[in-house]
Amino acid sequence: MSRITRRSYTDEFKHQAVELAESLGPAAAARQLEMSVKTLANWVDAVRAGRSLTSEARRP
């Protein structure tokens, strides 16, 4: 059975993706960036709530 690899995104990419989602909408932006709509929506929600998008707390 093959393992699913997780994609990692830079903080700069996350911020640019959120800006794109705010201009195009999350679904259109996610399609354009070839990523999950839910992941992008989580980032947008985090920015609106004033939370950080940095990935410091993630385990290696």
PDB file of N, CA, C, O and CB in Angstrom:
ATOM      1  N   MET A   1       0.843  -1.170   0.000  1.00  0.00           N
ATOM      2  CA  MET A   1       0.000   0.000   0.000  1.00  0.00           C
ATOM      3  C   MET A   1       0.893   1.240   0.000  1.00  0.00           C
ATOM      4  O   MET A   1       1.858   1.308   0.761  1.00  0.00           O
ATOM      5  CB  MET A   1      -0.961  -0.006   1.217  1.00  0.00           C
ATOM      6  N   SER A   2       0.586   2.190  -0.823  1.00  0.00           N
ATOM      7  CA  SER A   2       1.417   3.391  -0.919  1.00  0.00           C
ATOM      8  C   SER A   2       0.955   4.440   0.094  1.00  0.00           C
ATOM      9  O   SER A   2      -0.227   4.542   0.426  1.00  0.00           O
ATOM     10  CB  SER A   2       1.372   3.971  -2.352  1.00  0.00           C
ATOM     11  N   ARG A   3       1.916   5.202   0.563  1.00  0.00           N
ATOM     12  CA  ARG A   3       1.615   6.261   1.519  1.00  0.00           C
ATOM     13  C   ARG A   3       1.261   7.535   0.780  1.00  0.00           C
ATOM     14  O   ARG A   3       1.807   7.822  -0.285  1.00  0.00           O
ATOM     15  CB  ARG A   3       2.801   6.501   2.467  1.00  0.00           C
ATOM     16  N   ILE A   4       0.373   8.271   1.337  1.00  0.00           N
ATOM     17  CA  ILE A   4       0.009   9.563   0.780  1.00  0.00           C
ATOM     18  C   ILE A   4       0.976  10.595   1.349  1.00  0.00           C
ATOM     19  O   ILE A   4       1.121  10.717   2.566  1.00  0.00           O
ATOM     20  CB  ILE A   4      -1.484   9.931   1.102  1.00  0.00           C
ATOM     21  N   THR A   5       1.623  11.325   0.474  1.00  0.00           N
ATOM     22  CA  THR A   5       2.549  12.355   0.937  1.00  0.00           C
ATOM     23  C   THR A   5       1.791  13.652   1.169  1.00  0.00           C
ATOM     24  O   THR A   5       0.927  14.038   0.381  1.00  0.00           O
ATOM     25  CB  THR A   5       3.696  12.568  -0.081  1.00  0.00           C
ATOM     26  N   ARG A   6       2.130  14.309   2.255  1.00  0.00           N
ATOM     27  CA  ARG A   6       1.492  15.575   2.573  1.00  0.00           C
ATOM     28  C   ARG A   6       2.262  16.697   1.909  1.00  0.00           C
ATOM     29  O   ARG A   6       3.492  16.724   1.937  1.00  0.00           O
ATOM     30  CB  ARG A   6       1.411  15.792   4.098  1.00  0.00           C
ATOM     31  N   ARG A   7       1.537  17.612   1.317  1.00  0.00           N
ATOM     32  CA  ARG A   7       2.191  18.769   0.731  1.00  0.00           C
ATOM     33  C   ARG A   7       2.486  19.770   1.826  1.00  0.00           C
ATOM     34  O   ARG A   7       1.705  19.928   2.764  1.00  0.00           O
ATOM     35  CB  ARG A   7       1.323  19.402  -0.377  1.00  0.00           C
ATOM     36  N   SER A   8       3.601  20.436   1.705  1.00  0.00           N
ATOM     37  CA  SER A   8       3.913  21.506   2.646  1.00  0.00           C
ATOM     38  C   SER A   8       3.943  22.821   1.877  1.00  0.00           C
ATOM     39  O   SER A   8       4.403  22.882   0.737  1.00  0.00           O
ATOM     40  CB  SER A   8       5.275  21.246   3.375  1.00  0.00           C
ATOM     41  N   TYR A   9       3.453  23.849   2.512  1.00  0.00           N
ATOM     42  CA  TYR A   9       3.335  25.152   1.873  1.00  0.00           C
ATOM     43  C   TYR A   9       4.118  26.172   2.673  1.00  0.00           C
ATOM     44  O   TYR A   9       4.118  26.138   3.904  1.00  0.00           O
ATOM     45  CB  TYR A   9       1.856  25.577   1.741  1.00  0.00           C
ATOM     46  N   THR A  10       4.785  27.077   1.978  1.00  0.00           N
ATOM     47  CA  THR A  10       5.505  28.151   2.669  1.00  0.00           C
ATOM     48  C   THR A  10       4.500  29.170   3.191  1.00  0.00           C
ATOM     49  O   THR A  10       3.373  29.256   2.703  1.00  0.00           O
ATOM     50  CB  THR A  10       6.540  28.832   1.724  1.00  0.00           C
ATOM     51  N   ASP A  11       4.917  29.927   4.173  1.00  0.00           N
ATOM     52  CA  ASP A  11       4.045  30.955   4.734  1.00  0.00           C
ATOM     53  C   ASP A  11       3.697  32.005   3.680  1.00  0.00           C
ATOM     54  O   ASP A  11       2.576  32.512   3.648  1.00  0.00           O
ATOM     55  CB  ASP A  11       4.711  31.621   5.948  1.00  0.00           C
ATOM     56  N   GLU A  12       4.660  32.325   2.821  1.00  0.00           N
ATOM     57  CA  GLU A  12       4.418  33.291   1.747  1.00  0.00           C
ATOM     58  C   GLU A  12       3.333  32.782   0.793  1.00  0.00           C
ATOM     59  O   GLU A  12       2.455  33.541   0.384  1.00  0.00           O
ATOM     60  CB  GLU A  12       5.721  33.571   0.971  1.00  0.00           C
ATOM     61  N   PHE A  13       3.401  31.492   0.441  1.00  0.00           N
ATOM     62  CA  PHE A  13       2.396  30.901  -0.438  1.00  0.00           C
ATOM     63  C   PHE A  13       1.017  30.980   0.215  1.00  0.00           C
ATOM     64  O   PHE A  13       0.032  31.306  -0.448  1.00  0.00           O
ATOM     65  CB  PHE A  13       2.755  29.434  -0.769  1.00  0.00           C
ATOM     66  N   LYS A  14       0.946  30.683   1.508  1.00  0.00           N
ATOM     67  CA  LYS A  14      -0.335  30.716   2.216  1.00  0.00           C
ATOM     68  C   LYS A  14      -0.962  32.105   2.156  1.00  0.00           C
ATOM     69  O   LYS A  14      -2.155  32.247   1.885  1.00  0.00           O
ATOM     70  CB  LYS A  14      -0.148  30.288   3.676  1.00  0.00           C
ATOM     71  N   HIS A  15      -0.144  33.129   2.411  1.00  0.00           N
ATOM     72  CA  HIS A  15      -0.666  34.503   2.396  1.00  0.00           C
ATOM     73  C   HIS A  15      -1.119  34.903   0.990  1.00  0.00           C
ATOM     74  O   HIS A  15      -2.153  35.551   0.834  1.00  0.00           O
ATOM     75  CB  HIS A  15       0.404  35.490   2.907  1.00  0.00           C
ATOM     76  N   GLN A  16      -0.354  34.523  -0.022  1.00  0.00           N
ATOM     77  CA  GLN A  16      -0.751  34.836  -1.393  1.00  0.00           C
ATOM     78  C   GLN A  16      -2.015  34.069  -1.783  1.00  0.00           C
ATOM     79  O   GLN A  16      -2.862  34.596  -2.504  1.00  0.00           O
ATOM     80  CB  GLN A  16       0.391  34.510  -2.368  1.00  0.00           C
ATOM     81  N   ALA A  17      -2.142  32.842  -1.317  1.00  0.00           N
ATOM     82  CA  ALA A  17      -3.330  32.044  -1.614  1.00  0.00           C
ATOM     83  C   ALA A  17      -4.565  32.664  -0.966  1.00  0.00           C
ATOM     84  O   ALA A  17      -5.638  32.687  -1.569  1.00  0.00           O
ATOM     85  CB  ALA A  17      -3.142  30.594  -1.129  1.00  0.00           C
ATOM     86  N   VAL A  18      -4.418  33.163   0.255  1.00  0.00           N
ATOM     87  CA  VAL A  18      -5.542  33.809   0.930  1.00  0.00           C
ATOM     88  C   VAL A  18      -5.965  35.063   0.170  1.00  0.00           C
ATOM     89  O   VAL A  18      -7.159  35.313   0.007  1.00  0.00           O
ATOM     90  CB  VAL A  18      -5.171  34.164   2.387  1.00  0.00           C
ATOM     91  N   GLU A  19      -5.010  35.843  -0.292  1.00  0.00           N
ATOM     92  CA  GLU A  19      -5.331  37.038  -1.075  1.00  0.00           C
ATOM     93  C   GLU A  19      -6.070  36.661  -2.354  1.00  0.00           C
ATOM     94  O   GLU A  19      -7.037  37.321  -2.734  1.00  0.00           O
ATOM     95  CB  GLU A  19      -4.050  37.822  -1.413  1.00  0.00           C
ATOM     96  N   LEU A  20      -5.616  35.600  -3.018  1.00  0.00           N
ATOM     97  CA  LEU A  20      -6.275  35.141  -4.232  1.00  0.00           C
ATOM     98  C   LEU A  20      -7.688  34.659  -3.921  1.00  0.00           C
ATOM     99  O   LEU A  20      -8.619  34.932  -4.679  1.00  0.00           O
ATOM    100  CB  LEU A  20      -5.462  34.020  -4.897  1.00  0.00           C
ATOM    101  N   ALA A  21      -7.850  33.950  -2.817  1.00  0.00           N
ATOM    102  CA  ALA A  21      -9.170  33.445  -2.420  1.00  0.00           C
ATOM    103  C   ALA A  21     -10.125  34.588  -2.116  1.00  0.00           C
ATOM    104  O   ALA A  21     -11.321  34.486  -2.390  1.00  0.00           O
ATOM    105  CB  ALA A  21      -9.050  32.529  -1.200  1.00  0.00           C
ATOM    106  N   GLU A  22      -9.614  35.665  -1.558  1.00  0.00           N
ATOM    107  CA  GLU A  22     -10.465  36.811  -1.259  1.00  0.00           C
ATOM    108  C   GLU A  22     -10.899  37.535  -2.526  1.00  0.00           C
ATOM    109  O   GLU A  22     -11.961  38.157  -2.546  1.00  0.00           O
ATOM    110  CB  GLU A  22      -9.741  37.774  -0.334  1.00  0.00           C
ATOM    111  N   SER A  23     -10.099  37.464  -3.577  1.00  0.00           N
ATOM    112  CA  SER A  23     -10.476  38.146  -4.821  1.00  0.00           C
ATOM    113  C   SER A  23     -11.312  37.252  -5.732  1.00  0.00           C
ATOM    114  O   SER A  23     -12.256  37.732  -6.360  1.00  0.00           O
ATOM    115  CB  SER A  23      -9.229  38.612  -5.564  1.00  0.00           C
ATOM    116  N   LEU A  24     -10.985  35.962  -5.818  1.00  0.00           N
ATOM    117  CA  LEU A  24     -11.703  35.049  -6.723  1.00  0.00           C
ATOM    118  C   LEU A  24     -12.761  34.206  -6.040  1.00  0.00           C
ATOM    119  O   LEU A  24     -13.696  33.731  -6.684  1.00  0.00           O
ATOM    120  CB  LEU A  24     -10.731  34.143  -7.396  1.00  0.00           C
ATOM    121  N   GLY A  25     -12.617  34.021  -4.745  1.00  0.00           N
ATOM    122  CA  GLY A  25     -13.437  33.073  -4.004  1.00  0.00           C
ATOM    123  C   GLY A  25     -12.625  31.814  -3.753  1.00  0.00           C
ATOM    124  O   GLY A  25     -11.773  31.453  -4.565  1.00  0.00           O
ATOM    125  N   PRO A  26     -12.881  31.141  -2.637  1.00  0.00           N
ATOM    126  CA  PRO A  26     -12.066  29.985  -2.267  1.00  0.00           C
ATOM    127  C   PRO A  26     -12.082  28.845  -3.286  1.00  0.00           C
ATOM    128  O   PRO A  26     -11.035  28.251  -3.547  1.00  0.00           O
ATOM    129  CB  PRO A  26     -12.527  29.464  -0.955  1.00  0.00           C
ATOM    130  N   ALA A  27     -13.215  28.530  -3.856  1.00  0.00           N
ATOM    131  CA  ALA A  27     -13.294  27.398  -4.783  1.00  0.00           C
ATOM    132  C   ALA A  27     -12.482  27.660  -6.052  1.00  0.00           C
ATOM    133  O   ALA A  27     -11.726  26.796  -6.495  1.00  0.00           O
ATOM    134  CB  ALA A  27     -14.757  27.110  -5.148  1.00  0.00           C
ATOM    135  N   ALA A  28     -12.636  28.839  -6.630  1.00  0.00           N
ATOM    136  CA  ALA A  28     -11.907  29.172  -7.852  1.00  0.00           C
ATOM    137  C   ALA A  28     -10.406  29.261  -7.583  1.00  0.00           C
ATOM    138  O   ALA A  28      -9.599  28.804  -8.393  1.00  0.00           O
ATOM    139  CB  ALA A  28     -12.420  30.496  -8.439  1.00  0.00           C
ATOM    140  N   ALA A  29     -10.038  29.843  -6.460  1.00  0.00           N
ATOM    141  CA  ALA A  29      -8.621  29.962  -6.118  1.00  0.00           C
ATOM    142  C   ALA A  29      -8.004  28.585  -5.887  1.00  0.00           C
ATOM    143  O   ALA A  29      -6.884  28.327  -6.329  1.00  0.00           O
ATOM    144  CB  ALA A  29      -8.439  30.842  -4.870  1.00  0.00           C
ATOM    145  N   ALA A  30      -8.723  27.705  -5.203  1.00  0.00           N
ATOM    146  CA  ALA A  30      -8.209  26.358  -4.939  1.00  0.00           C
ATOM    147  C   ALA A  30      -8.021  25.584  -6.238  1.00  0.00           C
ATOM    148  O   ALA A  30      -7.034  24.864  -6.394  1.00  0.00           O
ATOM    149  CB  ALA A  30      -9.158  25.593  -4.003  1.00  0.00           C
ATOM    150  N   ARG A  31      -8.951  25.725  -7.162  1.00  0.00           N
ATOM    151  CA  ARG A  31      -8.800  25.066  -8.467  1.00  0.00           C
ATOM    152  C   ARG A  31      -7.575  25.592  -9.194  1.00  0.00           C
ATOM    153  O   ARG A  31      -6.804  24.819  -9.762  1.00  0.00           O
ATOM    154  CB  ARG A  31     -10.055  25.275  -9.332  1.00  0.00           C
ATOM    155  N   GLN A  32      -7.398  26.897  -9.178  1.00  0.00           N
ATOM    156  CA  GLN A  32      -6.263  27.509  -9.865  1.00  0.00           C
ATOM    157  C   GLN A  32      -4.942  27.073  -9.241  1.00  0.00           C
ATOM    158  O   GLN A  32      -3.956  26.878  -9.951  1.00  0.00           O
ATOM    159  CB  GLN A  32      -6.380  29.034  -9.832  1.00  0.00           C
ATOM    160  N   LEU A  33      -4.914  26.918  -7.924  1.00  0.00           N
ATOM    161  CA  LEU A  33      -3.694  26.539  -7.223  1.00  0.00           C
ATOM    162  C   LEU A  33      -3.528  25.025  -7.108  1.00  0.00           C
ATOM    163  O   LEU A  33      -2.516  24.543  -6.598  1.00  0.00           O
ATOM    164  CB  LEU A  33      -3.684  27.156  -5.847  1.00  0.00           C
ATOM    165  N   GLU A  34      -4.514  24.286  -7.578  1.00  0.00           N
ATOM    166  CA  GLU A  34      -4.514  22.822  -7.520  1.00  0.00           C
ATOM    167  C   GLU A  34      -4.316  22.321  -6.095  1.00  0.00           C
ATOM    168  O   GLU A  34      -3.410  21.538  -5.812  1.00  0.00           O
ATOM    169  CB  GLU A  34      -3.422  22.254  -8.426  1.00  0.00           C
ATOM    170  N   MET A  35      -5.189  22.793  -5.205  1.00  0.00           N
ATOM    171  CA  MET A  35      -5.135  22.392  -3.811  1.00  0.00           C
ATOM    172  C   MET A  35      -6.548  22.206  -3.282  1.00  0.00           C
ATOM    173  O   MET A  35      -7.521  22.527  -3.963  1.00  0.00           O
ATOM    174  CB  MET A  35      -4.367  23.428  -2.968  1.00  0.00           C
ATOM    175  N   SER A  36      -6.653  21.695  -2.082  1.00  0.00           N
ATOM    176  CA  SER A  36      -7.938  21.429  -1.451  1.00  0.00           C
ATOM    177  C   SER A  36      -8.655  22.733  -1.102  1.00  0.00           C
ATOM    178  O   SER A  36      -8.050  23.676  -0.592  1.00  0.00           O
ATOM    179  CB  SER A  36      -7.747  20.575  -0.194  1.00  0.00           C
ATOM    180  N   VAL A  37      -9.946  22.766  -1.386  1.00  0.00           N
ATOM    181  CA  VAL A  37     -10.756  23.933  -1.035  1.00  0.00           C
ATOM    182  C   VAL A  37     -10.804  24.083   0.490  1.00  0.00           C
ATOM    183  O   VAL A  37     -10.752  25.198   1.009  1.00  0.00           O
ATOM    184  CB  VAL A  37     -12.196  23.806  -1.623  1.00  0.00           C
ATOM    185  N   LYS A  38     -10.903  22.966   1.195  1.00  0.00           N
ATOM    186  CA  LYS A  38     -10.995  22.998   2.652  1.00  0.00           C
ATOM    187  C   LYS A  38      -9.722  23.576   3.274  1.00  0.00           C
ATOM    188  O   LYS A  38      -9.803  24.363   4.217  1.00  0.00           O
ATOM    189  CB  LYS A  38     -11.257  21.588   3.199  1.00  0.00           C
ATOM    190  N   THR A  39      -8.567  23.203   2.768  1.00  0.00           N
ATOM    191  CA  THR A  39      -7.309  23.740   3.281  1.00  0.00           C
ATOM    192  C   THR A  39      -7.264  25.253   3.100  1.00  0.00           C
ATOM    193  O   THR A  39      -6.917  25.991   4.022  1.00  0.00           O
ATOM    194  CB  THR A  39      -6.108  23.080   2.575  1.00  0.00           C
ATOM    195  N   LEU A  40      -7.617  25.697   1.912  1.00  0.00           N
ATOM    196  CA  LEU A  40      -7.614  27.136   1.636  1.00  0.00           C
ATOM    197  C   LEU A  40      -8.647  27.853   2.501  1.00  0.00           C
ATOM    198  O   LEU A  40      -8.376  28.944   3.003  1.00  0.00           O
ATOM    199  CB  LEU A  40      -7.894  27.401   0.146  1.00  0.00           C
ATOM    200  N   ALA A  41      -9.815  27.264   2.681  1.00  0.00           N
ATOM    201  CA  ALA A  41     -10.849  27.865   3.526  1.00  0.00           C
ATOM    202  C   ALA A  41     -10.373  27.965   4.974  1.00  0.00           C
ATOM    203  O   ALA A  41     -10.682  28.938   5.660  1.00  0.00           O
ATOM    204  CB  ALA A  41     -12.152  27.047   3.450  1.00  0.00           C
ATOM    205  N   ASN A  42      -9.624  26.965   5.443  1.00  0.00           N
ATOM    206  CA  ASN A  42      -9.070  27.019   6.798  1.00  0.00           C
ATOM    207  C   ASN A  42      -8.102  28.187   6.935  1.00  0.00           C
ATOM    208  O   ASN A  42      -8.104  28.880   7.952  1.00  0.00           O
ATOM    209  CB  ASN A  42      -8.361  25.698   7.148  1.00  0.00           C
ATOM    210  N   TRP A  43      -7.277  28.407   5.921  1.00  0.00           N
ATOM    211  CA  TRP A  43      -6.339  29.531   5.958  1.00  0.00           C
ATOM    212  C   TRP A  43      -7.071  30.865   5.966  1.00  0.00           C
ATOM    213  O   TRP A  43      -6.701  31.777   6.706  1.00  0.00           O
ATOM    214  CB  TRP A  43      -5.386  29.468   4.764  1.00  0.00           C
ATOM    215  N   VAL A  44      -8.106  30.979   5.144  1.00  0.00           N
ATOM    216  CA  VAL A  44      -8.897  32.217   5.086  1.00  0.00           C
ATOM    217  C   VAL A  44      -9.550  32.467   6.445  1.00  0.00           C
ATOM    218  O   VAL A  44      -9.522  33.589   6.950  1.00  0.00           O
ATOM    219  CB  VAL A  44      -9.982  32.137   3.962  1.00  0.00           C
ATOM    220  N   ASP A  45     -10.135  31.430   7.035  1.00  0.00           N
ATOM    221  CA  ASP A  45     -10.764  31.564   8.348  1.00  0.00           C
ATOM    222  C   ASP A  45      -9.745  31.988   9.407  1.00  0.00           C
ATOM    223  O   ASP A  45     -10.050  32.815  10.266  1.00  0.00           O
ATOM    224  CB  ASP A  45     -11.430  30.243   8.757  1.00  0.00           C
ATOM    225  N   ALA A  46      -8.542  31.425   9.348  1.00  0.00           N
ATOM    226  CA  ALA A  46      -7.504  31.769  10.314  1.00  0.00           C
ATOM    227  C   ALA A  46      -7.118  33.242  10.204  1.00  0.00           C
ATOM    228  O   ALA A  46      -6.965  33.926  11.216  1.00  0.00           O
ATOM    229  CB  ALA A  46      -6.272  30.885  10.109  1.00  0.00           C
ATOM    230  N   VAL A  47      -6.963  33.722   8.981  1.00  0.00           N
ATOM    231  CA  VAL A  47      -6.607  35.130   8.784  1.00  0.00           C
ATOM    232  C   VAL A  47      -7.724  36.036   9.286  1.00  0.00           C
ATOM    233  O   VAL A  47      -7.459  37.042   9.944  1.00  0.00           O
ATOM    234  CB  VAL A  47      -6.317  35.416   7.297  1.00  0.00           C
ATOM    235  N   ARG A  48      -8.961  35.689   8.983  1.00  0.00           N
ATOM    236  CA  ARG A  48     -10.094  36.513   9.437  1.00  0.00           C
ATOM    237  C   ARG A  48     -10.219  36.527  10.954  1.00  0.00           C
ATOM    238  O   ARG A  48     -10.666  37.516  11.535  1.00  0.00           O
ATOM    239  CB  ARG A  48     -11.395  36.006   8.823  1.00  0.00           C
ATOM    240  N   ALA A  49      -9.825  35.426  11.598  1.00  0.00           N
ATOM    241  CA  ALA A  49      -9.894  35.334  13.058  1.00  0.00           C
ATOM    242  C   ALA A  49      -8.661  35.925  13.728  1.00  0.00           C
ATOM    243  O   ALA A  49      -8.598  35.999  14.955  1.00  0.00           O
ATOM    244  CB  ALA A  49     -10.062  33.886  13.483  1.00  0.00           C
ATOM    245  N   GLY A  50      -7.678  36.346  12.933  1.00  0.00           N
ATOM    246  CA  GLY A  50      -6.475  36.953  13.476  1.00  0.00           C
ATOM    247  C   GLY A  50      -5.437  35.947  13.939  1.00  0.00           C
ATOM    248  O   GLY A  50      -4.501  36.299  14.657  1.00  0.00           O
ATOM    249  N   ARG A  51      -5.599  34.691  13.529  1.00  0.00           N
ATOM    250  CA  ARG A  51      -4.611  33.666  13.894  1.00  0.00           C
ATOM    251  C   ARG A  51      -3.483  33.655  12.867  1.00  0.00           C
ATOM    252  O   ARG A  51      -3.634  34.130  11.742  1.00  0.00           O
ATOM    253  CB  ARG A  51      -5.276  32.258  13.989  1.00  0.00           C
ATOM    254  N   SER A  52      -2.361  33.104  13.284  1.00  0.00           N
ATOM    255  CA  SER A  52      -1.177  33.050  12.437  1.00  0.00           C
ATOM    256  C   SER A  52      -1.261  31.887  11.452  1.00  0.00           C
ATOM    257  O   SER A  52      -1.856  30.852  11.752  1.00  0.00           O
ATOM    258  CB  SER A  52       0.084  32.929  13.293  1.00  0.00           C
ATOM    259  N   LEU A  53      -0.667  32.062  10.288  1.00  0.00           N
ATOM    260  CA  LEU A  53      -0.596  30.993   9.295  1.00  0.00           C
ATOM    261  C   LEU A  53       0.739  30.279   9.324  1.00  0.00           C
ATOM    262  O   LEU A  53       0.979  29.393   8.503  1.00  0.00           O
ATOM    263  CB  LEU A  53      -0.847  31.545   7.912  1.00  0.00           C
ATOM    264  N   THR A  54       1.612  30.643  10.247  1.00  0.00           N
ATOM    265  CA  THR A  54       2.922  30.005  10.306  1.00  0.00           C
ATOM    266  C   THR A  54       2.779  28.567  10.759  1.00  0.00           C
ATOM    267  O   THR A  54       1.835  28.212  11.464  1.00  0.00           O
ATOM    268  CB  THR A  54       3.864  30.772  11.246  1.00  0.00           C
ATOM    269  N   SER A  55       3.713  27.759  10.351  1.00  0.00           N
ATOM    270  CA  SER A  55       3.651  26.337  10.645  1.00  0.00           C
ATOM    271  C   SER A  55       4.692  25.931  11.681  1.00  0.00           C
ATOM    272  O   SER A  55       5.212  24.817  11.620  1.00  0.00           O
ATOM    273  CB  SER A  55       3.842  25.533   9.374  1.00  0.00           C
ATOM    274  N   GLU A  56       5.004  26.801  12.622  1.00  0.00           N
ATOM    275  CA  GLU A  56       6.011  26.521  13.642  1.00  0.00           C
ATOM    276  C   GLU A  56       5.610  25.363  14.549  1.00  0.00           C
ATOM    277  O   GLU A  56       6.462  24.563  14.936  1.00  0.00           O
ATOM    278  CB  GLU A  56       6.259  27.757  14.476  1.00  0.00           C
ATOM    279  N   ALA A  57       4.346  25.262  14.888  1.00  0.00           N
ATOM    280  CA  ALA A  57       3.886  24.286  15.862  1.00  0.00           C
ATOM    281  C   ALA A  57       3.771  22.876  15.291  1.00  0.00           C
ATOM    282  O   ALA A  57       3.528  21.932  16.043  1.00  0.00           O
ATOM    283  CB  ALA A  57       2.561  24.712  16.412  1.00  0.00           C
ATOM    284  N   ARG A  58       3.938  22.714  13.998  1.00  0.00           N
ATOM    285  CA  ARG A  58       3.794  21.402  13.376  1.00  0.00           C
ATOM    286  C   ARG A  58       4.970  20.499  13.726  1.00  0.00           C
ATOM    287  O   ARG A  58       6.105  20.957  13.856  1.00  0.00           O
ATOM    288  CB  ARG A  58       3.670  21.543  11.859  1.00  0.00           C
ATOM    289  N   ARG A  59       4.685  19.231  13.873  1.00  0.00           N
ATOM    290  CA  ARG A  59       5.741  18.253  14.118  1.00  0.00           C
ATOM    291  C   ARG A  59       6.470  17.956  12.819  1.00  0.00           C
ATOM    292  O   ARG A  59       5.870  18.044  11.748  1.00  0.00           O
ATOM    293  CB  ARG A  59       5.163  16.953  14.726  1.00  0.00           C
ATOM    294  N   PRO A  60       7.745  17.610  12.885  1.00  0.00           N
ATOM    295  CA  PRO A  60       8.499  17.269  11.656  1.00  0.00           C
ATOM    296  C   PRO A  60       8.028  15.952  11.062  1.00  0.00           C
ATOM    297  O   PRO A  60       8.549  15.517  10.035  1.00  0.00           O
ATOM    298  CB  PRO A  60      10.006  17.189  11.951  1.00  0.00           C
TER     299      PRO A  60
END
